[in-house]
Amino acid sequence: MADEYGIEVPENLNRLFLIAELLEIAEENKLYSDKDEMVISAVSEDGNGENTLPESYNETQISCVLRNPVWAFVFWNISDSDALLLKNLNEYSLLLRVCSLPSKEEMTPLETFEVTVSEGSREQYILLPSGQKFLRLELVYISDDHRKVLAFSPVIEVPQTPEFINEFTPGKEMDFPEILKLSGINKILTDQYKNHRHSFS
């Protein structure tokens, strides 16, 4: 049980002390698991002592977190005013536009592609284009011939893999540095290519 809760047990530890520690941690875990939502203690004007965090902060914004150099998790929020604007349209579609940029400062995209998002959705995983270092995500709506950007994310810098990894294919002679040869890089890349290459094609 001590291992399960991450308690380091020194030799000759008093048994009663260990039991007390385990009971205290178990009680804390039960306390937090019983809470369905985060509650902030604050005194409001009407004297109530508890306020819960709002579901939305009434801002139209989009953010992106890299899961790895291939996948990004994108999440967004739409303000009440923008939601009302969309509601008043006869028909519209929400899109995520992925823009590949030449640098962190240059905002004119080299290329773009768009992903349609389902109505009511506020998050999506995106497969990123390979070989692109700087990206920006835009939340766009289309209605008839009208297209407008509702929000855009900060520029994301995607970690790049060395060229010799991108160019590797089984059987091809590669001039690996000696230190990499010691790691068994050739077998690692061969196994990766055979088992996972189709996922990124």
Number of C-alpha atoms within 10 A of each C-alpha: 9 12 8 7 12 8 13 9 11 7 6 6 9 10 8 9 9 16 12 11 14 17 11 11 13 12 12 11 12 10 10 11 10 8 9 7 10 10 11 11 11 12 11 10 7 6 8 10 11 11 13 11 10 7 7 11 12 14 14 18 17 21 20 21 12 17 12 11 18 15 14 18 15 19 17 20 20 20 15 14 12 14 13 11 10 18 11 10 11 8 10 16 15 23 18 22 18 22 22 24 22 16 15 14 9 11 15 11 15 13 12 14 12 15 13 12 15 12 9 7 11 13 16 16 14 17 13 19 18 13 15 18 17 20 24 21 22 22 26 18 17 16 14 10 5 8 13 12 14 16 17 20 17 13 20 19 16 18 14 12 10 8 9 11 13 12 9 15 16 13 8 9 9 13 8 13 9 8 9 10 12 10 10 10 15 21 12 10 17 16 13 11 15 11 10 11 13 8 7 10 6
